[in-house]
Amino acid sequence: MPESAGERHGVAFVPGQVAVLAVAGEAPAYFAFASAPQDAELEVLVKQRLGASNLIFDMKPGERIELLEVAGHGFVLDDQKGKDLVFVAMGTGVAPLRSALRHVLKRKEEFGQLVVLYGARHAG
């Protein structure tokens, strides 16, 4: 949770955008927002790899992460109100969609049907 946040996380972003995060001793890296903009808590998806993602994955409550910027265009969902939505992703490409899915599901009365198509390299 950002230090300046009150009841909400306080970070302005559009579903589908990513956070550029920095932790001590590692180069900044990109992480997809997992939470919807209106969620109380700010979540990012961390796939355990090398560098910053390993450090973030192993962090304990109270340890610091610096949000350097919010990047990308995101999904302009407000332009799609009243319409059916189809989200398509494969593999880790589902990460940026999670924020959009949460956003739409919290406001489902504003949209038509929602279809999510997800492809995987291997079953199971």
N, C-alpha and C positions, 0 to 999 in steps of 0.2 A: 504494500500500500504506500503510495507516495507520502512523504512527510507532511506536505501541505494539505492533504486530503481531509475532508470532513466525513460526512456520511457516504459520499460517493468518492470514487477513486480520483476524480479531478483531472484526468488526462483526456484532452480532446482528440478524438480520432474517428474515422469512418470505418465501418466493417470492411475487412479485407486489407486494411493498411497494416504495416509492420512497425515494430519498435526497433530502434537502433540502441542496443544496450551495451554498457561498458562495466566491467568488473576489474578490480585492481590486478595489474600484471598481465592482462590479455588485451588483444586488439578488439575494438568494438565489433559486434556481430548483429545480424538481423534476426528477429524473432516475431512470429505471427501473434497478433492479439487473439486470445481465445475467448475473452469476455466480450459482451456487447457494450457499446458505449454507455448505455444507461445502467449497467450493472453496478452494484455497490463496491465490488472488489475488482481490481485489475488483475487479469491473468494473461500470461503469455505461454505459448507452447514451446517446450524445451525438449529437443531430441538429443539425447546424450551422445556427444561426439567429442571432438578435440576442442581445446581452447576455452573460450568463454562459456560455451554450453555445458561443459563438464563442471566448471566451477559453479555455475548457476544451479545445475541439477543437484549438487551436493551442499548447497547453502542451507544454513539454519536460520530460524526466525531472528530478525534483528540485524542480519548482515546486509550490507549495502550494495545496491545495483544502481547505476546511473543511467537514466533515460536521456540519451543525447538528442534524439529527434524522432518524429513520426514520419515514415516514408511511404511512398506509393500513392496511387489515386484512390484505391478502395473501390467499393461497389456503391453506386448511386441508387440505393434502394428506394428512396423517397420518390424518385421518378417512376417507379414501378408499382405504386399503390393501385389497388384494384385489379391487378393483373396476376395471372398464374406465373409461378417462378420455377425454373429448372436450374439446379446447381449440379455441375459436373466436375469431378476431380478424380485423380489417381494418386496413389501412394501418399507421400507427405504433402501433396498439393491440396489435401483436404484441410490442412492447418488454417490457411486464411479464410476458408469458408466457415469455420466453426463460429467465428464472431458474427458473420452474416446470418447463419442459421439461428443463433441465439437471439439476434436482433429481430428477425422475422417472427420467430416463435413467440416472442414477448408481445408482438403487435399483430398477431395472425388475423385479427378482424380487419386489418387494413389491406390484406393481400388475398389473392385467390388461392388456388391449390399450390402446394409446394411439393416438388419432386426432387429427390436427391439421387444422383447416379454416381456410384463410387466403384472404380476399378482397382483391382489388386493383381499383382504379379503371380501370387500363389494363393490358393484357397486355404482358409483356416487361419 
